[in-house]
C-alpha cells in the first residue's frame, strides 16, 4: 500500500487449544499478524480451519490460550463498541424494527442525534422505506445490510465480518461486495473479513492472509496491489487469484 | 363468504346440540340431561346468584395461584437458565417433582392451610410453578448466542442486557408457556375445589351431585368450565398477536 502503514491491531503469538471430553484440539497455532489502520484485510482459509476462532479472539469474544491481541496498544479483554462484529448467522434482533436495530447501540446519544444517525445509515445501506419493517419482512441481503448499518451506526473504528455474505445467493453477494467497498471507502474503517471464497478475498482486500488447515497457521500474506474498482479479468487480478489457488493447493480447473 | 366461514363452528355446535337433545330425549335410562335442562340449570344458578359467585371464586383462585407462581418461577427459571451450572444441580429435583400430580398435594395442602381459599390457591401455585420454571429455563437456553454476543458487543451493562436482549428474546416462548400453564391451572382449580373448598365451579359439580343428583347442574358446571377455559386461552392467544412479539411465531 502506498499510504503509511499505521498498526491498528496486533496479534502476537495467538494460540487456541479447545479442551473437550479430555481431548484437546489445537485450533490456532502461534499466529502473529499486524493489521493497518483503515486496512481491508481478508482472512482466507478452508472451512473449519479456525479463521472464525481467530476473528473471535480479535473481537474479544474468546480469550486465546496463548498470546494476546492488542488494539491501539491495549490488550483486548472483551468485546467493545469501538469494534463491532457482524455475525455469520444473522445477528439482527427479530423483535426490533429496522430503525430499532440500527439505533440499538446508540443508547448513550440524545434522541435527536440518534434519529439523525439512524436516518443516515438507513440511507447509506439503502433501506429507505423499510424503517418500520421487522427483520422477518426483509430479504437475506437486506438483513445483512441492516446488520452492517447497525454496526456502522455506533461509529466503530474496526469491523469484524465473519463470512457475512455466505448465506446469500451469488448475485446478491456480488452486489453486497460492491456495497461494502463503497461504505468502506466512505467511512474508512479497519475491516477484518473472514471468508473461504478466494475470489471474494481478492476482489475486496488490501491484503489476503492465507491460512492453513487446522491447526491454523499463516501460510502466506498476499498484497492485492490493484486499485478499486478492480477489473476482475485483468491479468494482475488473475495472477494474484491463481497464486492463491496454488498456495492453497488447488488447481482451478473443473 | 367470510361470514359463512365464521358461522361454520357455530352451525356445527348447533347441530351437536340438536343431536344431544334428540339423544337425551330418547334415552330409556337417565344417563345425561339434555341441553334444555342444562340451560335451565344455568338460569337457575344465575337466579340463585351462584353462577357469578362460583365463577368469580374459581377465577380468583386461579389468578392468585397462577400469578404468584409466575412471579417466582419466571425470574428463577431465567436465572437458572442463565447460570447453567445451577440448572445441573437443580435438574434431578425438578425431575422428581414433575411426575407428582398437583392433586397428590391436596391432603398436605389442607393440612397446612385448612379447608379454604389458601389451600386451593396453593395447589394452583404448585401446579403452575414447575411448568413455568421449565419454560423459562428452556427459553433462556435457546437464545441464540449471537444475540447475546451482539448485545455485549454494543457495550450494554448486565442490567440492560437482561432488559434489552434476554427479555425480548424469551418473551415468545414465555407466552406459550404461560398459556399452556394457565390451561393446567384451570384444570387443577376444578379438582382442588371438589375437595378443598366449598365454593367455585368444582364445588358446584360435586355439590350438585351430592345434594340430590342434580345432573343438570353438574353439566351446567362443566359447560361453564369449558367456556371460561376457552376465554382464558383466547385471552392468552391474543398476546401472541402483538406485532413486536410475533417474531417468535412466524416461520422465517
Interface residues (C-beta under 8 A of the other chain):
Chain A: X59 X61 X78 X79 X80 X81 X84 X85 X87 X89 X90 X91 X93 X94 X95 X96 X104 X105 X107 X134 X135 X136 X154
Chain B: X144 X146 X147 X149 X150 X152 X153 X154 X155 X156 X160 X164 X165 X168 X169 X171 X243 X244 X245 X247 X248 X250 X252
